[in-house]
């Protein structure tokens, strides 16, 4: 121990501490072996946690395929004129849309700049919502009272002018005490607006030659399943069709997730990999590939789209990597998008065959579930193995300390014996010298 001087070996001249340390190092060899096992277990456990993450991502990508729906997309030839959103019920087709005029909200203001503290009081209403003003209320407090009373008309202050804008397309209708409205210079004595900054105007749009008017620039009840947002006056062609891009994107995400998981499992199980020779990992790799690539049903089922190769998806059996021919997938979606979705989503009880995505989901669910999933059980095995190794180390450490104590006692006894012999030898030498022999 640092700071402690040892006097062992003074009688024999032997470095007892060094000999004991070397012997103890030999005794600790089983401990080092257990520590190496713990390190191996921890590295293997970490490898399975990484595999679990990539398989979870694969499961999420597979869920994207299970969630594919018959969807529509609306494409505008002139987005500066209009854009559109399509619901599933929207019918495929083309629309010639000519925006003749945009909808404008009614905007009015006080005739002149008002005093920051107008000193007015009373009660009036805007579109049926009642507003009460106290005599000490400032112009800003009057603005806030209007905005808090209702949402259709918004009040603001510009250069001490009180400005009201209709934001709901319902116009602005005053009621109640006309006196306070006149004092705020919003109306005249006849009840007319004192100052109109922008007249209210309906949007005017021709759709395939049919004139449509709207109080707002959003047409959500003109063509079933379409919400059209008008941006400016002008003409645009609006095309509604199958949303192929989102479906291709979902399939590509699945391919990418599979490749990442497959690459990692291959590296882990290959020569020099952290899980080399792990039979469970090898079976898992094989099962995932089988669930994905095997055909569904028989050759006549699902309009002939009964395996991923029908969609341009293939696996290189040498590299294990999956690839997607996007052109083939788009052709399949165009010819029979329902059959493509069924290839992933079909259920045995409803469709007489189990889709690829359903099969894979079943396997990944059994593998990843937190309570008794295959990987969870694998990680639990490593936890238990680490715990047993740690217990073994504890036992060996106690045994080593006992051995150290025994060696120290034995070497101490040897030193005492050698010391006694040395003393006796010196005494005999002295006696012989005195006898003059």
C-alpha positions in Angstrom: 0.0 0.0 0.0 1.3 3.5 -0.9 2.9 5.2 2.1 3.5 2.0 4.0 7.1 0.6 4.4 7.4 -3.1 4.3 10.2 -4.8 6.4 9.4 -8.3 5.2 12.4 -10.3 3.9 15.0 -8.7 6.2 16.0 -12.1 7.6 16.0 -14.0 4.3 16.9 -11.1 2.0 13.9 -12.2 -0.2 11.5 -9.5 -1.6 8.5 -11.2 0.0 6.0 -8.5 -1.2 7.0 -9.0 -4.8 6.7 -12.8 -4.6 3.2 -12.4 -2.9 2.1 -10.0 -5.6 3.2 -12.3 -8.4 1.4 -15.3 -6.8 -1.7 -13.2 -6.3 -1.7 -12.2 -9.9 -1.8 -15.9 -10.8 -4.7 -16.3 -8.4 -6.6 -13.4 -10.0 -6.5 -15.0 -13.5 -10.0 -16.5 -13.1 -11.2 -13.0 -12.1 -9.8 -11.5 -15.2 -11.5 -14.2 -17.2 -14.8 -13.3 -15.6 -14.2 -9.6 -16.3 -13.5 -10.4 -20.0 -16.8 -12.4 -20.1 -18.7 -9.4 -18.7 -17.2 -7.1 -21.3 -18.2 -9.6 -24.0 -21.7 -9.9 -22.6 -22.0 -6.1 -22.5 -20.8 -5.7 -26.1 -23.2 -8.3 -27.3 -26.0 -6.7 -25.4 -25.2 -3.4 -27.0 -25.2 -5.0 -30.4 -28.7 -6.4 -29.8 -29.9 -3.0 -28.7 -28.6 -1.5 -32.0 -30.3 -4.3 -33.9 -33.5 -3.6 -31.9 -33.4 0.1 -33.0 -33.0 -0.7 -36.7 -35.7 -3.4 -36.6 -38.0 -0.9 -34.8 -37.3 1.6 -37.7 -38.1 -1.2 -40.2 -41.3 -1.8 -38.4 -42.2 1.9 -38.6 -41.5 1.9 -42.3 -43.6 -1.3 -42.7 -46.5 0.4 -40.8 -46.3 3.2 -43.4 -47.1 0.5 -46.0 -49.9 -0.9 -43.9 -51.4 2.7 -43.7 -51.3 3.3 -47.4 -54.7 4.5 -48.6 -56.4 5.3 -51.9 -55.5 9.0 -51.9 -55.8 11.8 -54.3 -53.5 14.7 -55.2 -54.5 18.0 -56.9 -51.8 19.7 -59.1 -52.2 23.3 -60.3 -50.5 24.4 -63.4 -50.2 27.9 -62.0 -49.7 27.9 -58.3 -49.4 31.6 -58.1 -53.1 31.7 -59.3 -54.4 28.8 -57.1 -53.5 25.7 -55.2 -55.7 22.9 -54.1 -55.9 20.0 -51.6 -57.7 16.8 -52.5 -59.5 14.4 -50.1 -59.9 10.7 -50.8 -63.4 11.2 -52.2 -62.2 13.6 -54.8 -62.9 12.3 -58.3 -60.0 12.1 -60.8 -60.3 14.7 -63.6 -59.1 18.0 -65.0 -60.6 21.4 -64.4 -60.1 24.7 -66.3 -60.3 27.4 -63.7 -60.4 31.2 -64.5 -60.1 33.5 -61.5 -61.9 36.7 -62.4 -61.8 38.5 -59.1 -60.5 37.9 -55.5 -62.7 38.2 -52.5 -62.0 41.3 -50.5 -62.9 42.0 -46.8 -64.7 45.1 -45.8 -62.4 47.5 -44.0 -63.6 50.7 -42.4 -62.0 53.3 -40.1 -62.8 56.4 -38.0 -63.0 59.5 -40.2 -60.2 61.3 -38.4 -57.4 60.5 -35.9 -58.9 60.0 -32.4 -57.6 61.2 -29.0 -55.7 58.5 -27.2 -58.3 58.8 -24.5 -61.5 59.6 -26.3 -63.6 60.0 -23.1 -66.6 58.1 -24.6 -68.9 55.6 -22.9 -71.8 53.4 -23.8 -72.8 50.1 -25.3 -72.9 49.0 -28.9 -72.8 45.8 -30.9 -70.9 44.4 -33.9 -72.6 41.6 -35.7 -74.6 40.9 -32.6 -71.8 40.9 -30.1 -72.2 43.5 -27.4 -69.3 45.8 -26.4 -69.4 48.1 -23.4 -67.0 51.1 -23.2 -66.3 53.0 -20.0 -65.6 56.8 -20.0 -62.0 56.3 -18.8 -61.1 53.7 -21.4 -58.2 54.5 -23.7 -58.3 54.0 -27.5 -56.2 50.8 -27.0 -58.6 49.5 -24.4 -61.5 50.1 -26.8 -59.6 48.1 -29.5 -59.1 45.2 -27.1 -62.7 45.2 -26.0 -63.8 44.9 -29.6 -61.4 42.0 -30.3 -62.4 40.1 -27.1 -66.1 40.4 -27.8 -66.0 38.5 -31.1 -63.7 37.0 -33.8 -65.3 37.9 -37.1 -64.2 41.6 -37.1 -60.8 42.6 -35.9 -59.9 46.0 -34.6 -56.5 47.8 -34.9 -55.1 51.2 -34.5 -53.3 53.0 -37.3 -52.1 56.5 -36.7 -54.7 56.9 -34.0 -57.4 55.8 -36.4 -59.6 53.0 -35.2 -59.7 50.4 -38.1 -62.2 47.5 -38.3 -61.8 44.6 -40.8 -64.3 41.9 -41.5 -62.4 38.7 -41.6 -65.3 36.2 -41.9 -66.9 37.5 -45.0 -70.1 38.4 -43.1 -69.7 42.2 -43.3 -69.9 44.6 -40.4 -73.2 45.5 -38.9 -73.5 47.9 -36.0 -76.2 48.0 -33.4 -77.0 49.6 -30.0 -76.0 53.1 -29.1 -75.3 55.0 -32.3 -74.1 58.0 -30.3 -70.8 56.3 -29.2 -70.3 55.1 -32.8 -70.5 58.6 -34.0 -68.2 59.8 -31.2 -65.7 57.2 -32.4 -66.3 58.5 -35.9 -67.2 55.1 -37.2 -70.7 56.1 -38.4 -72.4 59.2 -39.6 -75.6 60.6 -38.2 -77.5 58.6 -40.8 -75.8 55.4 -39.6 -73.6 55.0 -42.6 -69.9 54.1 -42.3 -67.9 57.3 -41.9 -64.9 56.0 -44.0 -64.6 52.9 -46.1 -61.0 51.9 -46.8 -61.9 48.7 -48.8 -65.3 47.6 -50.1 -66.4 44.1 -49.6 -66.2 42.0 -52.7 -67.0 38.3 -53.5 -64.5 36.1 -55.4 -65.6 35.3 -58.9 -64.3 32.1 -60.5 -65.2 30.2 -63.7 -64.8 26.5 -63.4 -65.1 24.7 -66.7 -67.1 27.8 -67.9 -69.5 27.8 -64.9 -69.4 31.1 -62.8 -69.0 30.6 -59.0 -69.0 33.3 -56.4 -67.6 33.1 -52.9 -67.3 35.5 -50.0 -63.8 34.1 -49.3 -60.8 33.0 -51.3 -61.2 29.4 -50.2 -63.6 27.3 -52.2 -64.3 24.2 -50.2 -67.8 23.3 -51.2 -67.7 23.8 -55.0 -66.1 20.5 -56.2 -66.6 17.5 -54.0 -63.4 16.5 -52.1 -61.5 19.6 -53.3 -60.4 22.7 -51.3 -59.2 25.4 -53.7 -57.2 28.3 -52.4 -57.3 31.3 -54.7 -54.1 33.4 -54.7 -54.5 35.9 -57.6 -56.5 36.7 -60.8 -55.5 34.5 -63.7 -56.1 31.0 -65.3 -54.9 27.6 -64.2 -55.4 23.9 -65.1 -56.2 21.8 -62.0 -55.5 18.0 -62.4 -56.8 15.5 -59.8 -55.4 12.0 -59.8 -53.9 9.2 -57.8 -51.3 10.3 -55.2 -48.6 8.0 -56.6 -45.7 10.0 -55.3 -46.5 9.5 -51.6 -47.0 5.8 -52.1 -43.6 5.5 -53.9 -42.0 7.4 -51.1 -43.5 5.0 -48.5 -42.1 2.0 -50.4 -38.7 3.6 -50.8 -38.6 4.3 -47.0 -39.3 0.6 -46.4 -36.5 -0.5 -48.8 -34.1 1.9 -47.1 -35.0 0.7 -43.6 -34.7 -2.9 -44.6 -31.3 -2.3 -46.1 -30.0 -0.6 -43.0 -31.2 -3.4 -40.7 -30.0 -6.2 -43.1 -26.6 -4.6 -43.4 -26.1 -4.3 -39.7 -27.3 -7.9 -38.9 -25.0 -9.2 -41.7 -22.0 -7.4 -40.2 -22.8 -8.5 -36.6 -23.2 -12.1 -37.6 -20.3 -12.3 -40.1 -16.7 -13.1 -39.5 -15.2 -10.9 -36.8 -18.7 -9.5 -35.9 -19.8 -9.0 -32.4 -22.5 -11.7 -32.7 -20.6 -14.1 -35.0 -22.1 -17.6 -34.8 -25.3 -16.4 -33.0 -27.8 -18.9 -34.3 -30.8 -16.8 -33.2 -29.6 -13.8 -35.2 -29.0 -16.0 -38.3 -32.6 -17.4 -38.0 -34.0 -13.9 -37.5 -32.3 -12.6 -40.7 -33.5 -15.5 -42.7 -37.1 -15.3 -41.4 -37.3 -11.5 -42.1 -36.2 -12.1 -45.7 -38.6 -15.0 -46.1 -41.6 -13.1 -44.8 -40.8 -10.2 -47.2 -39.9 -12.0 -50.4 -42.0 -15.1 -50.4 -45.2 -14.9 -52.6 -48.6 -14.4 -51.1 -51.4 -17.0 -51.7 -51.1 -18.8 -55.0 -50.1 -17.6 -58.4 -53.6 -16.5 -59.4 -54.4 -14.4 -56.4 -54.4 -10.6 -56.2 -54.6 -10.0 -59.9 -51.1 -11.5 -60.4 -49.4 -9.0 -58.1 -48.5 -11.6 -55.5 -44.8 -10.9 -54.6 -42.6 -7.8 -54.3 -40.9 -8.6 -57.6 -44.2 -7.6 -59.2 -43.5 -4.0 -57.9 -39.9 -3.9 -59.0 -38.5 -4.8 -55.6 -35.7 -7.4 -55.5 -32.9 -8.6 -53.3 -29.3 -9.2 -54.3 -28.6 -12.5 -52.7 -24.8 -11.9 -52.6 -25.0 -8.5 -50.8 -28.3 -8.9 -49.1 -29.4 -5.5 -50.3 -32.9 -4.7 -51.5 -33.4 -2.4 -54.5 -36.5 -0.7 -56.0 -37.2 -0.1 -59.7 -39.3 3.0 -59.3 -40.6 2.8 -62.9 -42.0 -0.7 -62.3 -43.7 0.4 -59.1 -45.3 3.4 -60.7 -46.6 1.2 -63.5 -48.1 -1.2 -61.0 -49.7 1.6 -59.1 -51.2 3.1 -62.3 -52.5 -0.3 -63.5 -53.9 -1.6 -60.2 -53.2 0.5 -57.1 -55.7 -1.6 -55.0 -53.8 -4.8 -55.8 -50.5 -3.1 -54.8 -51.9 -2.1 -51.4 -53.4 -5.5 -50.9 -50.0 -7.1 -51.5 -48.9 -5.3 -48.2 -52.2 -5.0 -46.3 -54.4 -8.1 -47.0 -55.7 -10.1 -44.1 -56.3 -13.8 -44.2 -59.8 -13.6 -42.7 -61.0 -11.0 -45.3 -58.9 -11.5 -48.4 -58.0 -15.2 -48.3 -54.3 -14.4 -48.1 -51.9 -12.6 -45.7 -50.2 -9.6 -47.1 -46.4 -9.1 -47.0 -46.7 -6.2 -44.5 -49.0 -8.3 -42.3 -46.6 -11.2 -42.2 -43.7 -9.0 -41.4 -45.6 -7.1 -38.7 -46.4 -10.4 -37.0 -42.7 -11.4 -37.0 -41.4 -8.0 -35.8 -44.1 -7.8 -33.1 -43.0 -11.2 -31.6 -39.4 -10.0 -31.9 -39.6 -6.5 -30.5 -42.4 -6.5 -27.9 -41.1 -5.3 -24.5 -42.4 -8.0 -22.2 -41.4 -11.3 -23.8 -40.1 -10.4 -27.2 -37.2 -12.4 -28.6 -34.7 -9.6 -28.3 -36.0 -8.7 -24.8 -35.4 -12.2 -23.7 -32.0 -12.1 -25.4 -31.0 -9.0 -23.5 -32.4 -10.5 -20.2 -30.1 -13.5 -20.8 -27.1 -11.2 -20.9 -28.2 -9.3 -17.8 -28.4 -12.6 -15.9 -25.1 -13.8 -17.3 -23.4 -10.5 -16.2 -25.0 -10.8 -12.8 -23.7 -14.4 -12.4 -20.2 -13.4 -13.5 -20.2 -10.5 -11.0 -21.3 -12.9 -8.2 -18.5 -15.2 -9.3 -16.0 -12.4 -9.2 -17.1 -11.5 -5.6 -16.5 -15.1 -4.5 -13.1 -15.2 -6.2 -12.0 -11.8 -4.7 -12.7 -13.2 -1.2 -10.7 -16.3 -2.1 -7.8 -14.2 -3.3 -7.8 -12.2 -0.1 -7.7 -15.3 1.9 -4.8 -16.6 -0.2 -3.0 -13.3 0.3 -3.4 -13.6 4.1 -2.2 -17.2 4.1 0.9 -16.4 2.0 1.8 -13.5 4.3 1.4 -15.7 7.3 3.5 -18.5 5.8 6.3 -16.1 4.6 6.1 -14.4 8.0 6.7 -17.8 9.7 9.6 -18.5 7.3 11.2 -15.2 8.1 10.8 -15.8 11.9 12.4 -19.3 11.5 15.3 -17.9 9.4 15.7 -15.1 12.0 15.9 -17.7 14.8 18.5 -19.7 12.9 20.6 -16.7 12.2 20.5 -15.8 15.9 21.6 -19.3 16.9 24.3 -19.3 14.2 25.7 -16.0 15.6 25.6 -17.3 19.2 27.5 -20.5 18.2 30.1 -18.4 16.4 30.6 -16.2 19.4 31.0 -19.3 21.7 33.6 -20.9 19.4 35.5 -17.6 19.3 35.6 -17.4 23.1 36.9 -21.0 23.3 39.8 -20.0 21.0 39.1 -22.9 18.7 
